[in-house]
Amino acid sequence: MKRIVLLGLTILGAVFLAGLAADSAAACGGLFCQNSPVDQNAERIIFTQNEDGSVSAIIQIQYTGFAEDFSWILPLSTPITAEDIEVPETGMTAFTELEQMTNVRFIPPPIPEDCIMVEFELAEEAVPAEAGGVEVFASGEVGPFGFDVIGSEDPNALIVWLRDNNYRVEEQMEPLINVYVEEQFVFLAMRLLPDQGTQDIMPVKVTYDSPEPMIPLRLTAVAANPDMAVLTWFFANEQAVPANYTHMQIPTDDLRFFIWGGNNYRSLIGTTADRFNGQAFVTEFAGPTNNFAFTDPLLVELATKHPYLTRLNTVISPEEMTLDPVFGYDPNRVDVSNVRDLSEYDKDLYECDRDPNFQPVDSESNAEESGGGIINIPFFGSDSDSSSGNDNSAGTVDSNNTESSSSGGFRNAILIVVLIGFVAGALVVILAGILMIRRSSK
């Protein structure tokens, strides 16, 4: 086993596994479908560089649809065995904890006194061929999935085999399958077992021999959403870096903090990557794994085996997915903290500072609340989306919960008033009933 090209998490899993309409009965191949792709905030993969020279990839699969319509197809450079495929028991919680632990957090400068502080807490049709030219390298069951590892020198024969075995292959998938067959790739095909539902879908771990991880984004382009985040973590001995993509940085001067606590960080990732045709990654964290006190058993195991953790992120659109990113390791790079302290930054970073039409509100209460705080930034969602980031101490600000906190606080106030009215009405009814009972007893 030399190198496996991993179509990250939902890249070949759920994105190309687009949810089928209710009247569709055919299984959907993991590359993509004729239907609209599942709305994805991000693709997530955990890579580990193992001591024996192999690489393991834990891929998060996201899927919306019927269980019988689920299928997932992953291109591999060489065949693997059943022992190389696992379903980690705590894979889902591992992704959640790892994301929260490594989310980018900003400590912004104090809000200027003249800014209001708003409180918010297409290809030719393939010629059919006989499936006899397909070699099945491995078959079996793992977790909620049944799987086959197949290969063929004839892409038409491979497509026929997939369709005959209830894997949905749309016409627009065929030229992409042809490309990887020509490059002598094989395929891991997975689907849910008959007694399993979509709620049973779990991350999949695949191990293979390779000196460098790789994600074949070319296959993603057909069904990927615009501005799709691709988030990768690397447990290794050294810091991971993009080998054939630009290693970009987000200029601090371009950051904008909003008075309600949001910022433009995620959109900056996309606009900065666009300068390199979308083919760039930013390092959001790089440092020793002992910086974190992981609680998930899988993360504890990975942190024990691998002394260094890197988090790379990008935002890329389908038309930019023309090159498969490859990653290497650089022992000479300095650590990168996910906490960005800008509390002493002397340049205008607030939107109101640069808006000539901004009208400040003369309010002492607003001026009193113009201090700084920690803003927790997840890598996905819009610039002011809510997120369950790291817990912050009292007095800090979670920029992703501000807008929802405002509307939530208003709704809570209404609910409290309604509840008080309800209780008061109930007391009146009870008292009236007691008086009636007393009068009737007389």
C-alpha positions as CSV (number, residue, x, y, z in Angstrom):
1,M,0.0,0.0,0.0
2,K,1.7,3.2,-1.1
3,R,-0.6,6.2,-0.9
4,I,-4.3,6.6,-0.5
5,V,-5.9,9.7,-1.8
6,L,-8.6,10.5,0.7
7,L,-11.7,12.3,-0.3
8,G,-12.1,13.9,3.0
9,L,-15.0,13.2,5.3
10,T,-18.0,14.4,3.5
11,I,-16.0,15.4,0.4
12,L,-16.7,12.0,-1.1
13,G,-19.0,11.0,1.7
14,A,-21.9,13.2,2.2
15,V,-21.3,16.0,-0.2
16,F,-21.2,13.5,-3.0
17,L,-23.7,11.5,-1.2
18,A,-26.3,14.1,-1.7
19,G,-29.6,13.3,0.0
20,L,-32.1,11.7,-2.3
21,A,-35.6,12.9,-2.9
22,A,-38.3,10.9,-1.2
23,D,-39.4,9.2,-4.5
24,S,-35.9,8.1,-5.4
25,A,-35.0,4.5,-4.6
26,A,-31.5,4.1,-6.1
27,A,-28.4,4.2,-3.9
28,C,-26.2,7.3,-4.3
29,G,-22.5,6.8,-5.0
30,G,-20.2,8.5,-2.6
31,L,-18.6,10.8,-5.3
32,F,-21.7,12.8,-6.1
33,C,-25.3,12.5,-7.3
34,Q,-27.6,14.2,-9.8
35,N,-29.4,15.8,-6.9
36,S,-28.4,18.9,-5.1
37,P,-25.6,18.3,-2.7
38,V,-26.1,18.2,1.0
39,D,-25.5,21.7,2.5
40,Q,-22.1,21.4,4.1
41,N,-20.4,23.9,6.4
42,A,-17.1,22.0,6.2
43,E,-15.2,18.8,5.5
44,R,-13.3,17.3,8.4
45,I,-10.4,14.8,8.4
46,I,-8.0,13.8,11.1
47,F,-4.7,12.5,9.7
48,T,-2.1,10.6,11.8
49,Q,1.5,9.9,10.7
50,N,2.3,6.6,12.2
51,E,5.7,5.3,13.2
52,D,5.7,2.4,10.7
53,G,5.5,4.9,7.8
54,S,1.8,4.5,7.3
55,V,-0.9,7.2,7.4
56,S,-4.3,6.9,9.1
57,A,-7.2,9.1,8.1
58,I,-10.3,9.4,10.2
59,I,-13.0,10.8,8.0
60,Q,-16.3,12.4,9.2
61,I,-19.2,11.4,7.0
62,Q,-22.2,13.7,6.9
63,Y,-25.4,12.4,5.2
64,T,-29.0,13.5,4.9
65,G,-31.4,11.0,3.3
66,F,-32.8,7.5,3.6
67,A,-30.6,4.7,5.0
68,E,-31.2,2.5,1.9
69,D,-30.0,5.2,-0.3
70,F,-26.7,5.7,1.5
71,S,-23.4,4.7,-0.3
72,W,-19.9,6.1,-0.1
73,I,-17.1,5.6,-2.6
74,L,-13.5,6.5,-1.7
75,P,-10.6,6.3,-4.3
76,L,-7.4,4.6,-3.1
77,S,-4.1,4.4,-4.8
78,T,-3.6,0.7,-3.9
79,P,-5.7,-2.0,-2.4
80,I,-6.2,-2.3,1.3
81,T,-7.4,-5.1,3.5
82,A,-10.3,-5.4,5.9
83,E,-7.9,-4.8,8.8
84,D,-7.1,-1.4,7.4
85,I,-10.7,-0.2,7.8
86,E,-12.1,0.7,11.2
87,V,-15.0,2.6,12.8
88,P,-13.7,4.4,15.9
89,E,-16.2,4.0,18.7
90,T,-16.0,7.7,19.8
91,G,-15.2,9.2,16.4
92,M,-18.1,11.7,16.5
93,T,-17.3,13.1,20.0
94,A,-13.6,13.2,19.0
95,F,-14.3,15.5,16.1
96,T,-16.5,17.7,18.3
97,E,-14.0,18.0,21.1
98,L,-11.0,18.5,18.8
99,E,-12.8,21.3,16.9
100,Q,-13.8,23.1,20.1
101,M,-10.3,22.8,21.5
102,T,-8.6,24.2,18.5
103,N,-11.1,26.9,17.3
104,V,-9.4,30.2,16.6
105,R,-10.1,32.7,19.4
106,F,-9.5,36.4,19.2
107,I,-8.9,38.8,22.1
108,P,-9.9,42.1,20.4
109,P,-8.9,45.6,21.4
110,P,-11.3,47.6,23.5
111,I,-14.3,48.9,21.6
112,P,-13.8,52.6,20.9
113,E,-15.8,54.9,23.1
114,D,-17.6,56.5,20.1
115,C,-18.9,53.1,18.9
116,I,-22.2,51.9,20.3
117,M,-22.0,48.6,22.2
118,V,-25.0,46.6,21.3
119,E,-25.6,43.8,23.8
120,F,-26.4,40.5,22.3
121,E,-25.4,38.1,24.5
122,L,-20.2,17.0,-18.7
123,A,-19.0,14.0,-20.5
124,E,-19.8,11.5,-23.2
125,E,-21.9,8.6,-22.0
126,A,-19.8,5.6,-21.1
127,V,-20.2,2.4,-23.2
128,P,-21.6,-0.4,-21.0
129,A,-19.2,-3.2,-20.4
130,E,-19.1,-6.6,-18.7
131,A,-18.2,-6.5,-15.0
132,G,-16.0,-9.5,-15.2
133,G,-12.9,-7.3,-15.4
134,V,-13.4,-6.0,-11.8
135,E,-11.2,-7.4,-9.1
136,V,-12.6,-7.5,-5.5
137,F,-9.6,-7.1,-3.1
138,A,-11.6,-7.2,0.1
139,S,-15.2,-7.4,1.4
140,G,-16.8,-7.4,4.8
141,E,-18.5,-5.4,7.5
142,V,-17.2,-2.8,9.9
143,G,-19.4,-0.9,12.3
144,P,-22.7,0.0,10.6
145,F,-21.2,-0.4,7.1
146,G,-20.7,-3.2,4.6
147,F,-17.7,-2.6,2.3
148,D,-16.0,-3.7,-0.9
149,V,-12.5,-2.8,-2.1
150,I,-12.5,-3.1,-5.9
151,G,-10.3,-2.2,-8.9
152,S,-10.2,-2.6,-12.6
153,E,-8.2,-1.4,-15.6
154,D,-11.6,-0.9,-17.4
155,P,-13.5,2.1,-15.9
156,N,-16.7,1.0,-17.7
157,A,-16.5,-2.5,-16.1
158,L,-16.0,-0.9,-12.7
159,I,-19.0,1.4,-13.2
160,V,-21.1,-1.6,-14.2
161,W,-20.0,-3.5,-11.1
162,L,-20.9,-0.6,-8.8
163,R,-24.3,-0.2,-10.4
164,D,-25.0,-4.0,-10.3
165,N,-24.1,-3.9,-6.6
166,N,-26.6,-1.1,-5.8
167,Y,-24.1,1.8,-5.8
168,R,-25.5,4.8,-7.6
169,V,-23.2,6.1,-10.3
170,E,-24.5,9.1,-12.2
171,E,-23.3,10.1,-15.7
172,Q,-21.4,13.1,-14.4
173,M,-19.4,10.8,-12.1
174,E,-18.2,8.6,-14.9
175,P,-15.4,10.8,-16.3
176,L,-14.0,11.3,-12.8
177,I,-14.0,7.6,-12.1
178,N,-12.2,7.2,-15.5
179,V,-9.5,9.7,-14.3
180,Y,-8.7,7.7,-11.2
181,V,-8.8,4.4,-13.0
182,E,-6.3,5.7,-15.5
183,E,-4.1,6.8,-12.6
184,Q,-4.4,3.1,-11.3
185,F,-6.5,3.9,-8.3
186,V,-8.9,1.4,-6.7
187,F,-12.0,2.2,-4.8
188,L,-13.4,1.5,-1.3
189,A,-17.2,1.3,-1.6
190,M,-19.3,1.4,1.6
191,R,-23.0,1.3,2.4
192,L,-25.2,0.9,5.5
193,L,-26.1,-2.6,6.5
194,P,-29.8,-3.5,6.2
195,D,-30.5,-3.2,9.9
196,Q,-28.7,0.2,10.3
197,G,-30.2,3.7,10.0
198,T,-28.7,7.0,9.1
199,Q,-28.4,7.8,12.8
200,D,-25.8,5.0,13.0
201,I,-23.4,6.6,10.5
202,M,-20.0,7.1,12.1
203,P,-16.6,8.4,11.1
204,V,-14.4,5.9,9.2
205,K,-10.7,5.3,9.8
206,V,-8.6,4.0,6.9
207,T,-4.9,3.2,7.3
208,Y,-2.4,3.0,4.4
209,D,1.3,3.2,3.6
210,S,2.3,6.7,2.6
211,P,4.9,9.4,3.5
212,E,2.3,12.2,3.0
213,P,-1.4,12.7,3.4
214,M,-3.4,13.8,0.3
215,I,-7.0,14.9,-0.4
216,P,-8.2,14.5,-4.0
217,L,-10.5,17.5,-4.3
218,R,-10.9,17.1,-8.0
219,L,-13.7,14.6,-7.4
220,T,-15.4,17.0,-5.0
221,A,-15.9,19.8,-7.6
222,V,-19.0,18.3,-9.3
223,A,-21.2,18.4,-6.2
224,A,-19.4,20.6,-3.7
225,N,-21.0,23.8,-2.4
226,P,-19.4,27.2,-3.0
227,D,-17.0,28.4,-0.3
228,M,-16.8,25.0,1.3
229,A,-14.4,24.8,4.3
230,V,-11.9,22.0,4.3
231,L,-10.6,21.4,7.8
232,T,-7.8,19.0,8.6
233,W,-5.9,18.0,11.7
234,F,-2.6,16.2,11.7
235,F,-1.2,14.2,14.7
236,A,2.5,13.7,14.0
237,N,6.0,14.4,15.2
238,E,6.3,17.7,13.4
239,Q,4.2,20.6,12.1
240,A,2.1,19.8,9.0
241,V,2.2,22.2,6.0
242,P,0.6,22.2,2.5
243,A,3.1,20.8,0.0
244,N,1.5,21.9,-3.3
245,Y,-0.9,24.5,-2.0
246,T,0.1,28.0,-0.8
247,H,0.7,28.4,2.9
248,M,-1.3,31.6,3.4
249,Q,-1.6,34.0,6.3
250,I,-4.6,36.2,7.2
251,P,-3.4,39.8,7.5
252,T,-4.4,41.3,10.9
253,D,-5.1,44.7,9.3
254,D,-7.9,43.1,7.3
255,L,-9.7,41.8,10.3
256,R,-12.9,43.6,11.2
257,F,-14.7,43.2,14.6
258,F,-18.3,44.2,14.8
259,I,-19.8,45.9,17.8
260,W,-22.2,43.0,18.4
261,G,-19.2,40.7,18.7
262,G,-18.9,39.1,15.3
263,N,-16.0,39.4,12.8
264,N,-15.1,38.7,9.2
265,Y,-12.4,36.1,9.9
266,R,-14.0,33.2,8.0
267,S,-14.8,35.4,4.9
268,L,-11.1,36.5,5.0
269,I,-10.0,32.9,4.7
270,G,-12.0,32.7,1.5
271,T,-11.0,36.0,0.0
272,T,-7.3,35.4,0.8
273,A,-7.4,31.9,-0.7
274,D,-9.1,33.3,-3.8
275,R,-5.8,35.2,-4.5
276,F,-4.3,31.8,-5.0
277,N,-7.2,30.4,-7.0
278,G,-8.5,28.9,-3.8
279,Q,-5.5,26.6,-3.5
280,A,-4.2,27.7,-0.1
281,F,-4.3,26.7,3.5
282,V,-3.9,28.7,6.7
283,T,-2.5,27.2,9.9
284,E,-4.9,27.9,12.8
285,F,-3.0,25.9,15.4
286,A,0.3,24.1,15.6
287,G,1.9,23.0,18.9
288,P,2.5,20.1,21.3
289,T,-0.4,17.8,22.0
290,N,0.2,18.1,25.7
291,N,-1.2,21.7,25.4
292,F,-4.6,20.1,25.6
293,A,-6.3,18.0,28.3
294,F,-8.4,15.8,26.0
295,T,-11.1,13.7,27.5
296,D,-12.3,11.7,24.5
297,P,-10.6,8.3,24.5
298,L,-9.7,8.5,20.8
299,L,-8.0,11.9,21.2
300,V,-6.3,10.8,24.4
301,E,-4.8,7.9,22.5
302,L,-3.7,10.0,19.5
303,A,-2.2,12.7,21.8
304,T,-0.3,10.0,23.6
305,K,1.2,8.5,20.4
306,H,1.9,11.7,18.6
307,P,3.6,14.7,20.3
308,Y,2.5,17.4,17.8
309,L,-0.9,18.6,16.5
310,T,-1.5,20.9,13.5
311,R,-4.8,22.3,12.3
312,L,-5.1,23.6,8.7
313,N,-8.1,25.2,7.2
314,T,-9.2,26.6,3.9
315,V,-12.4,27.7,2.0
316,I,-12.6,26.6,-1.5
317,S,-15.3,26.5,-4.3
318,P,-15.9,23.8,-6.9
319,E,-14.3,25.7,-9.8
320,E,-11.1,26.0,-7.8
321,M,-10.8,22.2,-7.1
322,T,-8.4,21.4,-9.9
323,L,-5.5,20.2,-7.8
324,D,-5.4,17.6,-5.1
325,P,-3.7,19.0,-2.0
326,V,-0.7,17.1,-0.6
327,F,0.7,17.7,2.8
328,G,4.2,17.4,4.2
329,Y,6.0,18.2,7.5
330,D,8.4,20.9,8.5
331,P,10.3,20.5,11.8
332,N,11.6,24.1,11.6
333,R,8.4,26.0,11.8
334,V,7.4,27.8,15.0
335,D,4.3,27.0,17.0
336,V,1.1,28.7,16.2
337,S,-1.4,29.5,18.9
338,N,-5.1,29.4,18.2
339,V,-5.5,32.4,20.6
340,R,-4.8,35.7,18.9
341,D,-4.2,38.5,21.4
342,L,-5.0,41.8,19.7
343,S,-5.9,43.7,22.9
344,E,-3.0,46.1,22.4
345,Y,-3.3,46.4,18.7
346,D,-3.3,50.2,17.9
347,K,-4.9,50.1,14.4
348,D,-8.6,50.5,13.7
349,L,-10.1,47.0,13.7
350,Y,-13.7,47.8,14.4
351,E,-16.1,48.4,11.5
352,C,-17.4,51.5,13.1
353,D,-13.9,53.0,13.1
354,R,-13.9,52.8,9.3
355,D,-17.5,53.8,8.5
356,P,-17.7,57.5,7.9
357,N,-21.5,57.3,8.2
358,F,-21.4,55.7,11.6
359,Q,-23.4,57.7,14.2
360,P,-22.3,57.1,17.8
361,V,-24.9,56.9,20.5
362,D,-24.3,59.1,23.5
363,S,-25.0,56.6,26.2
364,E,-23.0,56.2,29.4
365,S,-24.0,52.6,29.8
366,N,-22.7,51.9,26.3
367,A,-19.4,53.6,27.1
368,E,-19.0,51.6,30.3
369,E,-19.4,48.4,28.4
370,S,-16.7,49.0,25.8
371,G,-14.1,46.7,27.2
372,G,-12.4,43.9,25.3
373,G,-13.0,40.2,25.6
374,I,-12.3,36.8,24.1
375,I,-14.0,36.1,20.8
376,N,-14.3,32.4,20.0
377,I,-14.2,31.7,16.2
378,P,-15.1,28.4,14.7
379,F,-13.8,27.7,11.3
380,F,-17.2,27.2,9.7
381,G,-20.4,29.1,9.3
382,S,-20.9,32.8,8.6
383,D,-18.9,35.5,10.3
384,S,-21.4,35.9,13.1
385,D,-22.9,32.3,13.3
386,S,-23.3,30.8,16.7
387,S,-20.9,28.0,17.8
388,S,-20.1,25.9,20.8
389,G,-16.5,27.0,21.1
390,N,-14.2,26.8,24.2
391,D,-15.7,27.9,27.4
392,N,-14.7,31.4,28.3
393,S,-14.3,32.9,31.8
394,A,-16.6,35.5,33.2
395,G,-16.5,38.8,31.3
396,T,-15.5,37.3,28.0
397,V,-17.4,37.6,24.8
398,D,-18.3,34.8,22.5
399,S,-18.7,36.5,19.1
400,N,-20.6,33.6,17.6
401,N,-23.4,33.7,20.2
402,T,-24.0,37.4,20.3
403,E,-26.7,37.8,17.8
404,S,-28.6,34.7,18.9
405,S,-28.2,35.8,22.5
406,S,-29.9,39.1,21.8
407,S,-33.0,37.6,20.1
408,G,-33.0,34.8,22.7
409,G,-32.9,37.3,25.6
410,F,-35.9,39.2,24.1
411,R,-37.8,35.9,23.7
412,N,-36.9,34.9,27.2
413,A,-38.2,38.2,28.6
414,I,-41.5,37.7,26.8
415,L,-41.8,34.2,28.1
416,I,-41.1,35.4,31.7
417,V,-43.9,38.0,31.4
418,V,-46.3,35.4,30.0
419,L,-45.3,32.9,32.7
420,I,-45.9,35.6,35.4
421,G,-49.3,36.4,34.0
422,F,-50.2,32.7,33.8
423,V,-49.2,32.1,37.5
424,A,-51.1,35.2,38.6
425,G,-54.2,34.1,36.7
426,A,-53.9,30.6,38.3
427,L,-53.7,32.1,41.8
428,V,-56.8,34.2,41.1
429,V,-58.7,31.1,40.0
430,I,-57.5,29.2,43.1
431,L,-58.4,32.0,45.5
432,A,-61.8,32.3,43.8
433,G,-62.4,28.6,44.2
434,I,-61.5,28.7,47.9
435,L,-63.9,31.6,48.5
436,M,-66.7,29.7,46.7
437,I,-66.1,26.6,48.8
438,R,-66.2,28.6,52.0
439,R,-69.4,30.3,51.0
440,S,-71.0,27.0,50.0
441,S,-70.0,25.5,53.3
442,K,-71.8,28.2,55.2
